[in-house]
Amino acid sequence: REFHRHRDVTVVVLNQADRLTPAELPRVLDDLRRLLDADGLTGVPLLSTAAIDPAGMVGLRGAMERTV
């Protein structure tokens, strides 16, 4: 909850998303979004990545560039 003051410079990343099934990933992301919203981090970018797939890092890099 204390972190909400930094929401303008925050990106939340779920790494190793490839370990989840296609059915599990949206449920996990929805639950993570619910927790972030409950802690006052509404609107913070939430991304899923798999570091083993370089293409999956493109979205993360872009979000970090926009945030920083």
N, CA, C and O atoms as a Maestro MAE file, in Angstrom:
{
 s_m_m2io_version
 :::
 2.0.0
}

f_m_ct {
 s_m_title
 :::
 protein
 m_atom[272] {
  # First column is atom index #
  i_m_mmod_type
  r_m_x_coord
  r_m_y_coord
  r_m_z_coord
  i_m_residue_number
  s_m_chain_name
  s_m_pdb_residue_name
  s_m_pdb_atom_name
  i_m_atomic_number
  :::
  1 25 0.812 -1.202 0.000 1 A "ARG " " N  " 7
  2 3 0.000 0.000 0.000 1 A "ARG " " CA " 6
  3 2 0.848 1.256 0.000 1 A "ARG " " C  " 6
  4 15 0.453 2.262 -0.589 1 A "ARG " " O  " 8
  5 25 1.990 1.223 0.638 2 A "GLU " " N  " 7
  6 3 2.884 2.384 0.690 2 A "GLU " " CA " 6
  7 2 3.433 2.735 -0.686 2 A "GLU " " C  " 6
  8 15 3.823 3.878 -0.924 2 A "GLU " " O  " 8
  9 25 3.466 1.785 -1.572 3 A "PHE " " N  " 7
  10 3 4.084 1.982 -2.875 3 A "PHE " " CA " 6
  11 2 3.230 2.825 -3.818 3 A "PHE " " C  " 6
  12 15 3.718 3.257 -4.862 3 A "PHE " " O  " 8
  13 25 1.968 3.067 -3.473 4 A "HIS " " N  " 7
  14 3 1.069 3.788 -4.378 4 A "HIS " " CA " 6
  15 2 1.592 5.181 -4.742 4 A "HIS " " C  " 6
  16 15 1.229 5.720 -5.787 4 A "HIS " " O  " 8
  17 25 2.424 5.756 -3.906 5 A "ARG " " N  " 7
  18 3 2.981 7.082 -4.210 5 A "ARG " " CA " 6
  19 2 3.930 7.050 -5.405 5 A "ARG " " C  " 6
  20 15 4.253 8.095 -5.970 5 A "ARG " " O  " 8
  21 25 4.365 5.886 -5.783 6 A "HIS " " N  " 7
  22 3 5.310 5.737 -6.894 6 A "HIS " " CA " 6
  23 2 4.655 5.168 -8.155 6 A "HIS " " C  " 6
  24 15 5.347 4.737 -9.077 6 A "HIS " " O  " 8
  25 25 3.348 5.167 -8.192 7 A "ARG " " N  " 7
  26 3 2.663 4.503 -9.302 7 A "ARG " " CA " 6
  27 2 3.005 5.104 -10.669 7 A "ARG " " C  " 6
  28 15 2.935 4.397 -11.675 7 A "ARG " " O  " 8
  29 25 3.364 6.364 -10.731 8 A "ASP " " N  " 7
  30 3 3.685 6.986 -12.018 8 A "ASP " " CA " 6
  31 2 4.988 6.472 -12.616 8 A "ASP " " C  " 6
  32 15 5.227 6.636 -13.813 8 A "ASP " " O  " 8
  33 25 5.817 5.862 -11.808 9 A "VAL " " N  " 7
  34 3 7.108 5.337 -12.294 9 A "VAL " " CA " 6
  35 2 7.226 3.842 -11.992 9 A "VAL " " C  " 6
  36 15 8.316 3.330 -11.736 9 A "VAL " " O  " 8
  37 25 6.085 3.155 -12.029 10 A "THR " " N  " 7
  38 3 6.058 1.735 -11.696 10 A "THR " " CA " 6
  39 2 5.541 0.913 -12.865 10 A "THR " " C  " 6
  40 15 4.573 1.287 -13.527 10 A "THR " " O  " 8
  41 25 6.195 -0.199 -13.104 11 A "VAL " " N  " 7
  42 3 5.744 -1.214 -14.056 11 A "VAL " " CA " 6
  43 2 5.804 -2.538 -13.310 11 A "VAL " " C  " 6
  44 15 6.821 -2.852 -12.690 11 A "VAL " " O  " 8
  45 25 4.739 -3.311 -13.360 12 A "VAL " " N  " 7
  46 3 4.703 -4.622 -12.708 12 A "VAL " " CA " 6
  47 2 4.802 -5.683 -13.794 12 A "VAL " " C  " 6
  48 15 4.071 -5.656 -14.785 12 A "VAL " " O  " 8
  49 25 5.730 -6.626 -13.583 13 A "VAL " " N  " 7
  50 3 6.000 -7.650 -14.592 13 A "VAL " " CA " 6
  51 2 5.865 -9.036 -13.978 13 A "VAL " " C  " 6
  52 15 6.482 -9.335 -12.956 13 A "VAL " " O  " 8
  53 25 5.070 -9.861 -14.596 14 A "LEU " " N  " 7
  54 3 4.971 -11.270 -14.239 14 A "LEU " " CA " 6
  55 2 5.891 -12.019 -15.196 14 A "LEU " " C  " 6
  56 15 5.556 -12.219 -16.363 14 A "LEU " " O  " 8
  57 25 7.043 -12.428 -14.696 15 A "ASN " " N  " 7
  58 3 8.005 -13.154 -15.531 15 A "ASN " " CA " 6
  59 2 7.684 -14.647 -15.474 15 A "ASN " " C  " 6
  60 15 6.926 -15.104 -14.619 15 A "ASN " " O  " 8
  61 25 8.259 -15.367 -16.372 16 A "GLN " " N  " 7
  62 3 8.065 -16.817 -16.502 16 A "GLN " " CA " 6
  63 2 6.603 -17.152 -16.768 16 A "GLN " " C  " 6
  64 15 6.101 -18.184 -16.323 16 A "GLN " " O  " 8
  65 25 5.936 -16.281 -17.488 17 A "ALA " " N  " 7
  66 3 4.530 -16.513 -17.824 17 A "ALA " " CA " 6
  67 2 4.355 -17.759 -18.681 17 A "ALA " " C  " 6
  68 15 3.263 -18.323 -18.750 17 A "ALA " " O  " 8
  69 25 5.426 -18.183 -19.330 18 A "ASP " " N  " 7
  70 3 5.367 -19.382 -20.155 18 A "ASP " " CA " 6
  71 2 5.154 -20.650 -19.318 18 A "ASP " " C  " 6
  72 15 4.830 -21.703 -19.867 18 A "ASP " " O  " 8
  73 25 5.330 -20.556 -18.023 19 A "ARG " " N  " 7
  74 3 5.108 -21.712 -17.145 19 A "ARG " " CA " 6
  75 2 3.625 -21.918 -16.838 19 A "ARG " " C  " 6
  76 15 3.233 -22.953 -16.300 19 A "ARG " " O  " 8
  77 25 2.818 -20.939 -17.180 20 A "LEU " " N  " 7
  78 3 1.373 -21.042 -16.974 20 A "LEU " " CA " 6
  79 2 0.712 -21.555 -18.240 20 A "LEU " " C  " 6
  80 15 1.220 -21.339 -19.340 20 A "LEU " " O  " 8
  81 25 -0.399 -22.223 -18.094 21 A "THR " " N  " 7
  82 3 -1.157 -22.661 -19.266 21 A "THR " " CA " 6
  83 2 -1.887 -21.455 -19.853 21 A "THR " " C  " 6
  84 15 -2.074 -20.449 -19.168 21 A "THR " " O  " 8
  85 25 -2.298 -21.552 -21.114 22 A "PRO " " N  " 7
  86 3 -3.057 -20.444 -21.715 22 A "PRO " " CA " 6
  87 2 -4.331 -20.098 -20.927 22 A "PRO " " C  " 6
  88 15 -4.774 -18.950 -20.947 22 A "PRO " " O  " 8
  89 25 -4.905 -21.058 -20.252 23 A "ALA " " N  " 7
  90 3 -6.100 -20.789 -19.450 23 A "ALA " " CA " 6
  91 2 -5.742 -20.126 -18.115 23 A "ALA " " C  " 6
  92 15 -6.524 -19.333 -17.592 23 A "ALA " " O  " 8
  93 25 -4.580 -20.441 -17.567 24 A "GLU " " N  " 7
  94 3 -4.185 -19.888 -16.271 24 A "GLU " " CA " 6
  95 2 -3.717 -18.444 -16.351 24 A "GLU " " C  " 6
  96 15 -3.984 -17.656 -15.444 24 A "GLU " " O  " 8
  97 25 -3.025 -18.090 -17.421 25 A "LEU " " N  " 7
  98 3 -2.413 -16.768 -17.526 25 A "LEU " " CA " 6
  99 2 -3.407 -15.627 -17.328 25 A "LEU " " C  " 6
  100 15 -3.141 -14.742 -16.514 25 A "LEU " " O  " 8
  101 25 -4.537 -15.605 -18.032 26 A "PRO " " N  " 7
  102 3 -5.477 -14.494 -17.816 26 A "PRO " " CA " 6
  103 2 -6.006 -14.443 -16.385 26 A "PRO " " C  " 6
  104 15 -6.211 -13.356 -15.845 26 A "PRO " " O  " 8
  105 25 -6.228 -15.590 -15.770 27 A "ARG " " N  " 7
  106 3 -6.719 -15.612 -14.387 27 A "ARG " " CA " 6
  107 2 -5.676 -15.046 -13.429 27 A "ARG " " C  " 6
  108 15 -6.011 -14.296 -12.512 27 A "ARG " " O  " 8
  109 25 -4.409 -15.407 -13.642 28 A "VAL " " N  " 7
  110 3 -3.343 -14.900 -12.774 28 A "VAL " " CA " 6
  111 2 -3.197 -13.391 -12.953 28 A "VAL " " C  " 6
  112 15 -3.063 -12.655 -11.975 28 A "VAL " " O  " 8
  113 25 -3.222 -12.929 -14.211 29 A "LEU " " N  " 7
  114 3 -3.101 -11.495 -14.470 29 A "LEU " " CA " 6
  115 2 -4.285 -10.724 -13.891 29 A "LEU " " C  " 6
  116 15 -4.111 -9.638 -13.339 29 A "LEU " " O  " 8
  117 25 -5.477 -11.280 -14.017 30 A "ASP " " N  " 7
  118 3 -6.660 -10.627 -13.437 30 A "ASP " " CA " 6
  119 2 -6.538 -10.520 -11.923 30 A "ASP " " C  " 6
  120 15 -6.881 -9.491 -11.342 30 A "ASP " " O  " 8
  121 25 -6.056 -11.573 -11.287 31 A "ASP " " N  " 7
  122 3 -5.899 -11.556 -9.837 31 A "ASP " " CA " 6
  123 2 -4.815 -10.565 -9.420 31 A "ASP " " C  " 6
  124 15 -4.971 -9.843 -8.435 31 A "ASP " " O  " 8
  125 25 -3.722 -10.535 -10.169 32 A "LEU " " N  " 7
  126 3 -2.654 -9.582 -9.877 32 A "LEU " " CA " 6
  127 2 -3.150 -8.150 -10.047 32 A "LEU " " C  " 6
  128 15 -2.821 -7.283 -9.237 32 A "LEU " " O  " 8
  129 25 -3.934 -7.892 -11.085 33 A "ARG " " N  " 7
  130 3 -4.513 -6.561 -11.298 33 A "ARG " " CA " 6
  131 2 -5.416 -6.187 -10.132 33 A "ARG " " C  " 6
  132 15 -5.391 -5.048 -9.666 33 A "ARG " " O  " 8
  133 25 -6.216 -7.141 -9.657 34 A "ARG " " N  " 7
  134 3 -7.103 -6.889 -8.525 34 A "ARG " " CA " 6
  135 2 -6.298 -6.495 -7.288 34 A "ARG " " C  " 6
  136 15 -6.672 -5.566 -6.572 34 A "ARG " " O  " 8
  137 25 -5.198 -7.196 -7.038 35 A "LEU " " N  " 7
  138 3 -4.353 -6.879 -5.889 35 A "LEU " " CA " 6
  139 2 -3.705 -5.506 -6.028 35 A "LEU " " C  " 6
  140 15 -3.633 -4.747 -5.062 35 A "LEU " " O  " 8
  141 25 -3.235 -5.189 -7.231 36 A "LEU " " N  " 7
  142 3 -2.631 -3.878 -7.466 36 A "LEU " " CA " 6
  143 2 -3.646 -2.767 -7.250 36 A "LEU " " C  " 6
  144 15 -3.358 -1.771 -6.587 36 A "LEU " " O  " 8
  145 25 -4.828 -2.944 -7.810 37 A "ASP " " N  " 7
  146 3 -5.887 -1.943 -7.657 37 A "ASP " " CA " 6
  147 2 -6.251 -1.752 -6.181 37 A "ASP " " C  " 6
  148 15 -6.457 -0.626 -5.726 37 A "ASP " " O  " 8
  149 25 -6.327 -2.847 -5.449 38 A "ALA " " N  " 7
  150 3 -6.668 -2.772 -4.023 38 A "ALA " " CA " 6
  151 2 -5.600 -2.029 -3.228 38 A "ALA " " C  " 6
  152 15 -5.888 -1.447 -2.182 38 A "ALA " " O  " 8
  153 25 -4.376 -2.051 -3.725 39 A "ASP " " N  " 7
  154 3 -3.277 -1.359 -3.035 39 A "ASP " " CA " 6
  155 2 -3.041 0.050 -3.564 39 A "ASP " " C  " 6
  156 15 -2.020 0.667 -3.261 39 A "ASP " " O  " 8
  157 25 -3.981 0.560 -4.353 40 A "GLY " " N  " 7
  158 3 -3.861 1.925 -4.843 40 A "GLY " " CA " 6
  159 2 -2.977 2.075 -6.062 40 A "GLY " " C  " 6
  160 15 -2.522 3.178 -6.365 40 A "GLY " " O  " 8
  161 25 -2.727 0.984 -6.765 41 A "LEU " " N  " 7
  162 3 -1.865 1.036 -7.946 41 A "LEU " " CA " 6
  163 2 -2.676 0.881 -9.233 41 A "LEU " " C  " 6
  164 15 -2.225 0.257 -10.194 41 A "LEU " " O  " 8
  165 25 -3.860 1.448 -9.235 42 A "THR " " N  " 7
  166 3 -4.711 1.431 -10.415 42 A "THR " " CA " 6
  167 2 -4.000 2.122 -11.574 42 A "THR " " C  " 6
  168 15 -3.423 3.195 -11.399 42 A "THR " " O  " 8
  169 25 -4.040 1.520 -12.737 43 A "GLY " " N  " 7
  170 3 -3.432 2.121 -13.918 43 A "GLY " " CA " 6
  171 2 -1.966 1.811 -14.113 43 A "GLY " " C  " 6
  172 15 -1.402 2.161 -15.150 43 A "GLY " " O  " 8
  173 25 -1.327 1.160 -13.144 44 A "VAL " " N  " 7
  174 3 0.079 0.773 -13.303 44 A "VAL " " CA " 6
  175 2 0.144 -0.291 -14.398 44 A "VAL " " C  " 6
  176 15 -0.624 -1.253 -14.367 44 A "VAL " " O  " 8
  177 25 1.053 -0.132 -15.368 45 A "PRO " " N  " 7
  178 3 1.169 -1.148 -16.415 45 A "PRO " " CA " 6
  179 2 1.489 -2.519 -15.825 45 A "PRO " " C  " 6
  180 15 2.351 -2.650 -14.955 45 A "PRO " " O  " 8
  181 25 0.788 -3.527 -16.308 46 A "LEU " " N  " 7
  182 3 0.986 -4.906 -15.886 46 A "LEU " " CA " 6
  183 2 1.283 -5.729 -17.132 46 A "LEU " " C  " 6
  184 15 0.461 -5.812 -18.044 46 A "LEU " " O  " 8
  185 25 2.456 -6.329 -17.162 47 A "LEU " " N  " 7
  186 3 2.885 -7.101 -18.316 47 A "LEU " " CA " 6
  187 2 3.229 -8.520 -17.903 47 A "LEU " " C  " 6
  188 15 3.610 -8.774 -16.760 47 A "LEU " " O  " 8
  189 25 3.091 -9.438 -18.844 48 A "SER " " N  " 7
  190 3 3.597 -10.786 -18.630 48 A "SER " " CA " 6
  191 2 4.703 -11.015 -19.644 48 A "SER " " C  " 6
  192 15 4.591 -10.620 -20.804 48 A "SER " " O  " 8
  193 25 5.768 -11.653 -19.197 49 A "THR " " N  " 7
  194 3 6.899 -11.913 -20.072 49 A "THR " " CA " 6
  195 2 7.420 -13.319 -19.849 49 A "THR " " C  " 6
  196 15 7.093 -13.990 -18.869 49 A "THR " " O  " 8
  197 25 8.232 -13.730 -20.786 50 A "ALA " " N  " 7
  198 3 8.986 -14.979 -20.663 50 A "ALA " " CA " 6
  199 2 10.376 -14.648 -21.185 50 A "ALA " " C  " 6
  200 15 10.570 -14.482 -22.389 50 A "ALA " " O  " 8
  201 25 11.321 -14.554 -20.298 51 A "ALA " " N  " 7
  202 3 12.671 -14.122 -20.670 51 A "ALA " " CA " 6
  203 2 13.327 -15.048 -21.688 51 A "ALA " " C  " 6
  204 15 14.277 -14.648 -22.361 51 A "ALA " " O  " 8
  205 25 12.839 -16.270 -21.809 52 A "ILE " " N  " 7
  206 3 13.425 -17.184 -22.786 52 A "ILE " " CA " 6
  207 2 13.019 -16.826 -24.215 52 A "ILE " " C  " 6
  208 15 13.613 -17.313 -25.177 52 A "ILE " " O  " 8
  209 25 12.008 -15.974 -24.346 53 A "ASP " " N  " 7
  210 3 11.542 -15.539 -25.669 53 A "ASP " " CA " 6
  211 2 11.888 -14.069 -25.844 53 A "ASP " " C  " 6
  212 15 11.207 -13.205 -25.292 53 A "ASP " " O  " 8
  213 25 12.948 -13.768 -26.613 54 A "PRO " " N  " 7
  214 3 13.350 -12.365 -26.786 54 A "PRO " " CA " 6
  215 2 12.217 -11.461 -27.288 54 A "PRO " " C  " 6
  216 15 12.171 -10.282 -26.938 54 A "PRO " " O  " 8
  217 25 11.320 -11.994 -28.090 55 A "ALA " " N  " 7
  218 3 10.207 -11.192 -28.598 55 A "ALA " " CA " 6
  219 2 9.290 -10.757 -27.452 55 A "ALA " " C  " 6
  220 15 8.655 -9.705 -27.531 55 A "ALA " " O  " 8
  221 25 9.221 -11.559 -26.394 56 A "GLY " " N  " 7
  222 3 8.390 -11.226 -25.253 56 A "GLY " " CA " 6
  223 2 8.929 -10.077 -24.436 56 A "GLY " " C  " 6
  224 15 8.220 -9.530 -23.591 56 A "GLY " " O  " 8
  225 25 10.176 -9.700 -24.673 57 A "MET " " N  " 7
  226 3 10.793 -8.620 -23.923 57 A "MET " " CA " 6
  227 2 10.569 -7.258 -24.576 57 A "MET " " C  " 6
  228 15 10.844 -6.227 -23.963 57 A "MET " " O  " 8
  229 25 10.077 -7.246 -25.798 58 A "VAL " " N  " 7
  230 3 9.861 -5.993 -26.523 58 A "VAL " " CA " 6
  231 2 8.864 -5.109 -25.780 58 A "VAL " " C  " 6
  232 15 9.107 -3.916 -25.600 58 A "VAL " " O  " 8
  233 25 7.752 -5.684 -25.349 59 A "GLY " " N  " 7
  234 3 6.746 -4.914 -24.617 59 A "GLY " " CA " 6
  235 2 7.290 -4.376 -23.302 59 A "GLY " " C  " 6
  236 15 6.984 -3.251 -22.909 59 A "GLY " " O  " 8
  237 25 8.097 -5.184 -22.627 60 A "LEU " " N  " 7
  238 3 8.693 -4.748 -21.363 60 A "LEU " " CA " 6
  239 2 9.641 -3.587 -21.594 60 A "LEU " " C  " 6
  240 15 9.623 -2.603 -20.854 60 A "LEU " " O  " 8
  241 25 10.459 -3.701 -22.611 61 A "ARG " " N  " 7
  242 3 11.406 -2.616 -22.893 61 A "ARG " " CA " 6
  243 2 10.675 -1.314 -23.204 61 A "ARG " " C  " 6
  244 15 11.049 -0.247 -22.716 61 A "ARG " " O  " 8
  245 25 9.633 -1.413 -24.019 62 A "GLY " " N  " 7
  246 3 8.852 -0.223 -24.350 62 A "GLY " " CA " 6
  247 2 8.201 0.396 -23.136 62 A "GLY " " C  " 6
  248 15 8.206 1.617 -22.983 62 A "GLY " " O  " 8
  249 25 7.637 -0.437 -22.263 63 A "ALA " " N  " 7
  250 3 7.011 0.089 -21.042 63 A "ALA " " CA " 6
  251 2 8.018 0.747 -20.132 63 A "ALA " " C  " 6
  252 15 7.732 1.777 -19.523 63 A "ALA " " O  " 8
  253 25 9.191 0.161 -20.036 64 A "MET " " N  " 7
  254 3 10.229 0.751 -19.189 64 A "MET " " CA " 6
  255 2 10.714 2.092 -19.772 64 A "MET " " C  " 6
  256 15 10.944 3.045 -19.028 64 A "MET " " O  " 8
  257 25 10.864 2.157 -21.082 65 A "GLU " " N  " 7
  258 3 11.292 3.405 -21.715 65 A "GLU " " CA " 6
  259 2 10.271 4.505 -21.486 65 A "GLU " " C  " 6
  260 15 10.641 5.645 -21.207 65 A "GLU " " O  " 8
  261 25 8.986 4.176 -21.600 66 A "ARG " " N  " 7
  262 3 7.939 5.181 -21.385 66 A "ARG " " CA " 6
  263 2 7.878 5.606 -19.919 66 A "ARG " " C  " 6
  264 15 7.635 6.774 -19.617 66 A "ARG " " O  " 8
  265 25 8.095 4.671 -19.023 67 A "THR " " N  " 7
  266 3 7.986 4.949 -17.595 67 A "THR " " CA " 6
  267 2 9.171 5.747 -17.087 67 A "THR " " C  " 6
  268 15 9.002 6.686 -16.310 67 A "THR " " O  " 8
  269 25 10.360 5.385 -17.517 68 A "VAL " " N  " 7
  270 3 11.571 6.071 -17.040 68 A "VAL " " CA " 6
  271 2 11.705 7.377 -17.774 68 A "VAL " " C  " 6
  272 15 12.653 8.125 -17.535 68 A "VAL " " O  " 8
  :::
 }
 m_bond[271] {
  # First column is bond index #
  i_m_from
  i_m_to
  i_m_order
  :::
  1 1 2 1
  2 2 3 1
  3 3 4 2
  4 3 5 1
  5 5 6 1
  6 6 7 1
  7 7 8 2
  8 7 9 1
  9 9 10 1
  10 10 11 1
  11 11 12 2
  12 11 13 1
  13 13 14 1
  14 14 15 1
  15 15 16 2
  16 15 17 1
  17 17 18 1
  18 18 19 1
  19 19 20 2
  20 19 21 1
  21 21 22 1
  22 22 23 1
  23 23 24 2
  24 23 25 1
  25 25 26 1
  26 26 27 1
  27 27 28 2
  28 27 29 1
  29 29 30 1
  30 30 31 1
  31 31 32 2
  32 31 33 1
  33 33 34 1
  34 34 35 1
  35 35 36 2
  36 35 37 1
  37 37 38 1
  38 38 39 1
  39 39 40 2
  40 39 41 1
  41 41 42 1
  42 42 43 1
  43 43 44 2
  44 43 45 1
  45 45 46 1
  46 46 47 1
  47 47 48 2
  48 47 49 1
  49 49 50 1
  50 50 51 1
  51 51 52 2
  52 51 53 1
  53 53 54 1
  54 54 55 1
  55 55 56 2
  56 55 57 1
  57 57 58 1
  58 58 59 1
  59 59 60 2
  60 59 61 1
  61 61 62 1
  62 62 63 1
  63 63 64 2
  64 63 65 1
  65 65 66 1
  66 66 67 1
  67 67 68 2
  68 67 69 1
  69 69 70 1
  70 70 71 1
  71 71 72 2
  72 71 73 1
  73 73 74 1
  74 74 75 1
  75 75 76 2
  76 75 77 1
  77 77 78 1
  78 78 79 1
  79 79 80 2
  80 79 81 1
  81 81 82 1
  82 82 83 1
  83 83 84 2
  84 83 85 1
  85 85 86 1
  86 86 87 1
  87 87 88 2
  88 87 89 1
  89 89 90 1
  90 90 91 1
  91 91 92 2
  92 91 93 1
  93 93 94 1
  94 94 95 1
  95 95 96 2
  96 95 97 1
  97 97 98 1
  98 98 99 1
  99 99 100 2
  100 99 101 1
  101 101 102 1
  102 102 103 1
  103 103 104 2
  104 103 105 1
  105 105 106 1
  106 106 107 1
  107 107 108 2
  108 107 109 1
  109 109 110 1
  110 110 111 1
  111 111 112 2
  112 111 113 1
  113 113 114 1
  114 114 115 1
  115 115 116 2
  116 115 117 1
  117 117 118 1
  118 118 119 1
  119 119 120 2
  120 119 121 1
  121 121 122 1
  122 122 123 1
  123 123 124 2
  124 123 125 1
  125 125 126 1
  126 126 127 1
  127 127 128 2
  128 127 129 1
  129 129 130 1
  130 130 131 1
  131 131 132 2
  132 131 133 1
  133 133 134 1
  134 134 135 1
  135 135 136 2
  136 135 137 1
  137 137 138 1
  138 138 139 1
  139 139 140 2
  140 139 141 1
  141 141 142 1
  142 142 143 1
  143 143 144 2
  144 143 145 1
  145 145 146 1
  146 146 147 1
  147 147 148 2
  148 147 149 1
  149 149 150 1
  150 150 151 1
  151 151 152 2
  152 151 153 1
  153 153 154 1
  154 154 155 1
  155 155 156 2
  156 155 157 1
  157 157 158 1
  158 158 159 1
  159 159 160 2
  160 159 161 1
  161 161 162 1
  162 162 163 1
  163 163 164 2
  164 163 165 1
  165 165 166 1
  166 166 167 1
  167 167 168 2
  168 167 169 1
  169 169 170 1
  170 170 171 1
  171 171 172 2
  172 171 173 1
  173 173 174 1
  174 174 175 1
  175 175 176 2
  176 175 177 1
  177 177 178 1
  178 178 179 1
  179 179 180 2
  180 179 181 1
  181 181 182 1
  182 182 183 1
  183 183 184 2
  184 183 185 1
  185 185 186 1
  186 186 187 1
  187 187 188 2
  188 187 189 1
  189 189 190 1
  190 190 191 1
  191 191 192 2
  192 191 193 1
  193 193 194 1
  194 194 195 1
  195 195 196 2
  196 195 197 1
  197 197 198 1
  198 198 199 1
  199 199 200 2
  200 199 201 1
  201 201 202 1
  202 202 203 1
  203 203 204 2
  204 203 205 1
  205 205 206 1
  206 206 207 1
  207 207 208 2
  208 207 209 1
  209 209 210 1
  210 210 211 1
  211 211 212 2
  212 211 213 1
  213 213 214 1
  214 214 215 1
  215 215 216 2
  216 215 217 1
  217 217 218 1
  218 218 219 1
  219 219 220 2
  220 219 221 1
  221 221 222 1
  222 222 223 1
  223 223 224 2
  224 223 225 1
  225 225 226 1
  226 226 227 1
  227 227 228 2
  228 227 229 1
  229 229 230 1
  230 230 231 1
  231 231 232 2
  232 231 233 1
  233 233 234 1
  234 234 235 1
  235 235 236 2
  236 235 237 1
  237 237 238 1
  238 238 239 1
  239 239 240 2
  240 239 241 1
  241 241 242 1
  242 242 243 1
  243 243 244 2
  244 243 245 1
  245 245 246 1
  246 246 247 1
  247 247 248 2
  248 247 249 1
  249 249 250 1
  250 250 251 1
  251 251 252 2
  252 251 253 1
  253 253 254 1
  254 254 255 1
  255 255 256 2
  256 255 257 1
  257 257 258 1
  258 258 259 1
  259 259 260 2
  260 259 261 1
  261 261 262 1
  262 262 263 1
  263 263 264 2
  264 263 265 1
  265 265 266 1
  266 266 267 1
  267 267 268 2
  268 267 269 1
  269 269 270 1
  270 270 271 1
  271 271 272 2
  :::
 }
}
